Amino acid sequence: MKTDTIAAISTGMTASGIGIVRLSGEDAFQIADKMYVSKSDKKLSDMPSHTIHYGFIADDEDVIDEVLVMLLRAPRSFTAENTVEINCHGGVYAMKRILELAVKCGARPAEPGEFTKRAFLNGRMDLSQAEAVIDVIQSKNEYALKSSVSQLKGSVLRVIRELREKILYELAFIESALDDPEHISLSEYPKRLDRTAKQMERDLEKLIASSQNGRLMKEGIKTVIVGKPNAGKSSLLNLLLGEERAIVTDIAGTTRDTLEEQIQIHGISLQIIDTAGIRDTEDTIEKIGVDKARAYAKDADLILYVVDSAAALDENDEQIIRMIRGKKVIILLNKTDLETVTTKEAVLAKLKKPIVPVSAKEETGLDLLEQTIKDMFYAGNLSFNDEVYITNMRQKSALEAALESIRKVRESIRCQMPEDFFSIDLTDAYEELGKITGESAGEDLINEIFRRFCIGK
Amino acid sequence: MKLECSTDIVVVGAGHAGCEAALACARLGLKTVMFTVSIDSIALMPCNPNIGGSAKGHLVKEIDALGGEMGKNIDRTFIQSKMLNKSKGPAVHSLRAQADKRDYSGAMRKTLENTKNLTIKQAEVAKILVEDGVLKGVETYSGALYRCRACILCTGTYLKARCIYGDVSNATGPNGLQAANYLTDSLKENGITMYRFKTGTPARIDKRSIDFSRMEEQFGDETIVPFSFTTDPEDVQIDQVSCWLTYTNESTHEIIRKNLDRSPLYSGMIEGTGPRYCPSIEDKVVKFADKDRHQVFIEPEGRYTNEMYIGGMSSSLPEDVQVAMYRTVPGLEQAQIVRNAYAIEYDCIDARQLSPTLEFKKISGLFSAGQFNGSSGYEEAAAQGLAAGINAARKVQGKEPIIFDRSQSYLGVLIDDLVTKENKEPYRMMTSRSEYRLLLRQDNADLRLTPLGHEIGLIPDERYEELLEKKRQIAQEIARVENVRIRPEKDVQAFLERYNSAPLKSGTALAELIRRPELDYETLAPLDKDRPALMRGVAGQVNINIKYEGYIQRQRKQVEQFRKLENKKLPDTLDYMQIHGLRLEARQKLNQYRPASVGQASRISGVSPADISVLLIYLKSNRK
């Protein structure tokens, strides 16, 4: 059975040690050949199975990383398919780029649990492991489903949904005319569709371009700022987002009342979430905010705990400390420009975590904070779920596939193909975008035809 | 003492589904009894007087390719023929023929009456007899017992039928024919879930009262293409009868809007679900309020009758409103109504109770087809009738069932949709329902299905041999035109210029020229000196296969993917509740509808791709 070739990062998305990007499927070697260069100009597809090769991964002239590539020919691999494992050591950024390059060269981002599924279906695992395999697939899927839409920024989701609606309208129009040709005319239609498709092409290109800059998805280390009210959280956030920093975007259209921003620190993506100050309160609205802050803190990859050095540690601080004790935390001792009431030592006595004195007002301490985050990440103390990243890759490749289909529609128009050919590629584009929004086509088209167009005897 | 007989197969109903079912069974050598409430209503066309049309025409071609009767019967009795969508791609070309209704019915009756093994019986079947989940026979209203080994229910719109217009409600089937009022209860007693659907038909108007000068005349094609692959085109170049086109207008709509409260549709008197694709004129006016006119298509009901069918204006408004409404339409100012428009309500089933062979999952030997299964249209009914007939016959003969799949035929799409998806209105075939429509063309139905028809036993050896020869010629000719080089000589360039086609720079394969949008295989004949004589239909296939090669290849690849899951069969005995890892909704749906294959399971709403992965792994781990 011929299978397509899938790719994924098979180690966690941490910066520690070596990362592995894995390809599996019929064309794994051919795809690897397009990405790999070595001094001796050898081709991986000519090399024997179970050998390791030193070389570089490069996107044309642009060398991404120095790598060791392991070749495993079918059926002697985990999936029983041709498998290539690329060991790289450039950290998260390099792994991401290598995976992207693999997709560009013809691989498809793996579905959740797909390596395991293939291994099982190809008879590489004991049949008694079926339940375990199913569990892996189901749990990864659940995560992917949850994350695929929630990871998309609200504005992006809106654009994609609008595009889908437009495509569906055109499809329904063409199909109505085909079904009822004596009633609905398609004369002049190709010109009109070409204009619409051109606009769709532009929209999709824009979306893809922003995905390259990481503007499409909320990815990165989920970083939550907590602290009691008036500890200076908001001014700290502003400081982190200072104009000269690599600010990315705000998230318009989300219903959350918490503020989410994305920043880059030394090439590490942080998704920063500012929360309401935590304290015991009787005020109902404030209480909702406080509860939300707690929930975010629980989910966070990293917590920035802001302590007001000009005030004494109180009940609220005690409560926060209890809540975040088991998490990855950086303590920010704020307001160092004022007279010190709470010392570094006093805080450390209660919570043994890295501590950075800052002054949001005088904009000091930022360098040390960045260095601390970087150190934690490269020491492997910080990571984020790799499923988020692969989900994003899947979404990006769905966008690219949709763009390709829209281009084919325009090509068909240019070649003066009959109108029914347009709907072949429009349907593909519609389905690809549906993969992103998690909506399957089902009866959409038939419903749209009857809703919009009056056809029938 | 009551009458007791026994036969191999009983077919209930003599409409378009019943006719195909009974003919298939009898032709496959089984003793078949076909019941009808009225012998005079065999192959009746109670609604529009035409066969075919978009997507429906494909079904008729497929029926013919498999050895069914509908195509041959319409070729004998049509009075006008038109290939729709000729300016569009070959996948959506659709043949439609106006029928002489009486001739159509009469010709089919003649065929049935002269088919070996087939008996026609006028009687109402009131009960099905089932023992331990196995069908044993049927009982008529008069108490006569017919033992049989399989039964095919093709009751159309007759079960507990009710015809309605205004406040008038008649407990009759279509055209005032007797309804079948007992069978529903027997089916329910046997655990079958029933639905109630609704459809409608427009008035018929006396031709002498129509002013055709105010309408546009609609002619048939100059060169007529027959439906049946066995019909010689020369035999069907007849004198044709015209149809006529006119439009409703604001005064029509005004009358309708004013009288909506008297419409049984809006007063709640009609409970059945009507089809969206065939809305009554009052529905159109309400739902598409922004349209200032709707098309009205006037079709003759036959060569020797004055009745004209008013297409596009089906209605269940009261009689007086109907007269007023029709008379606002240009050309119909003096219209005399012969038969009133009416809506009809009838019992049918949730077809998800059927397996893809159209047999009830819970009652072995009981099959069903046609409007009873929730479809609409003569062609949809006939196609199912043929499939049910074939499978009922094979069951009795102990042969493997035939499952028509989506990648092979519209018939496969039709059956799969009916037995897999929730269907809330009468189902009509549309080309957009087929994922692979570029492969499922009306022109290649014989290439797709005739070998299967031969294997089943409905296609004689001679016709099969001919098809093999056609296939051979197509392959050979495609290979030839790929290799014929056309040189940039003077006469060639002049020829191309005549067709507004770019001149050649160097020698080019003939196939390349065929691919140009402004040219095709036929047009290029003058440049192709050594073109061999070919069988009928070969040239067309060569042209399409070369012109659309890229698209065709893409769809073939998709079909390969599709077949992988389709070929993974799910055992009947599987208890989905016990499969670890399936989500609860998937377990319930799968247990209830028991799909035949993993592919079918993937099309059930509520079954996710992850559930499909789980099923695949489960199947693998249980294949010892």
Contacts between the chains, C-beta under 8 A, distances in Angstrom:
chain1	res1	chain2	res2	distance
A	1	B	564	7.2
A	111	B	609	7.6
A	112	B	610	7.6
A	113	B	613	7.4
A	117	B	613	5.6
A	117	B	616	7.6
A	117	B	617	6.8
A	120	B	617	5.7
A	120	B	620	6.6
A	120	B	621	8.0
A	121	B	616	6.2
A	121	B	617	6.9
A	121	B	620	5.7
A	123	B	620	7.9
A	127	B	620	7.3
A	127	B	621	4.4
A	128	B	621	7.8
A	130	B	617	5.4
A	130	B	618	6.8
A	130	B	620	7.3
A	130	B	621	3.6
A	131	B	580	5.2
A	131	B	581	7.1
A	133	B	617	5.6
A	134	B	580	6.0
A	134	B	581	3.4
A	134	B	613	7.9
A	134	B	614	5.1
A	134	B	617	5.7
A	134	B	618	7.6
A	135	B	581	6.6
A	137	B	581	7.5
A	137	B	610	6.1
A	137	B	613	5.1
A	137	B	614	6.8
A	137	B	617	7.6
A	138	B	581	5.3
A	138	B	583	7.9
A	138	B	610	6.0
A	138	B	614	7.0
A	141	B	608	7.7
A	141	B	609	7.9
A	141	B	610	4.0
A	141	B	613	8.0
A	171	B	432	7.8
A	175	B	430	7.1
A	175	B	431	7.5
A	175	B	432	4.2
A	178	B	54	6.4
A	178	B	85	6.2
A	178	B	88	6.6
A	178	B	92	4.8
A	178	B	431	6.0
A	178	B	432	7.4
A	179	B	54	4.8
A	179	B	55	7.3
A	179	B	277	7.9
A	179	B	430	5.5
A	179	B	431	7.0
A	179	B	432	7.3
A	180	B	54	7.2
A	181	B	54	7.1
A	181	B	84	5.2
A	181	B	85	5.1
A	181	B	88	7.6
A	182	B	84	7.4
A	182	B	218	8.0
A	182	B	245	7.8
A	182	B	295	7.3
A	182	B	297	7.4
A	183	B	295	5.3
A	186	B	88	7.5
A	415	B	517	6.1
A	416	B	517	4.0
A	416	B	518	7.9
A	417	B	89	7.2
A	417	B	517	7.2
A	418	B	87	7.3
A	418	B	88	4.4
A	418	B	89	3.6
A	418	B	92	7.8
A	419	B	88	5.7
A	419	B	89	7.5
A	420	B	85	8.0
A	420	B	88	5.4
A	420	B	89	4.3
A	420	B	91	5.7
A	420	B	92	4.7
A	420	B	431	7.6
A	420	B	437	7.6
A	421	B	89	5.7
A	421	B	548	7.8
A	421	B	551	6.4
A	423	B	432	7.3
A	424	B	438	7.1
A	424	B	551	6.4
A	424	B	554	7.7
A	424	B	555	7.9
A	442	B	605	6.6
A	443	B	421	7.4
A	445	B	432	5.9
A	446	B	430	7.2
A	446	B	432	7.1
A	446	B	433	7.2
A	449	B	430	7.8
A	449	B	432	7.2
A	450	B	276	3.9
A	450	B	277	6.3
A	454	B	279	7.2
A	454	B	284	5.5
A	454	B	287	7.2
A	454	B	288	4.5
A	454	B	291	6.4
A	454	B	294	6.9
A	455	B	277	6.1
A	456	B	275	7.6
A	456	B	276	7.8
A	456	B	277	4.3
A	456	B	278	4.2
A	456	B	279	5.9
A	457	B	47	8.0
A	457	B	48	5.7
A	457	B	278	5.5
A	457	B	297	7.6
A	457	B	311	5.2
A	457	B	312	6.4
A	457	B	314	7.5
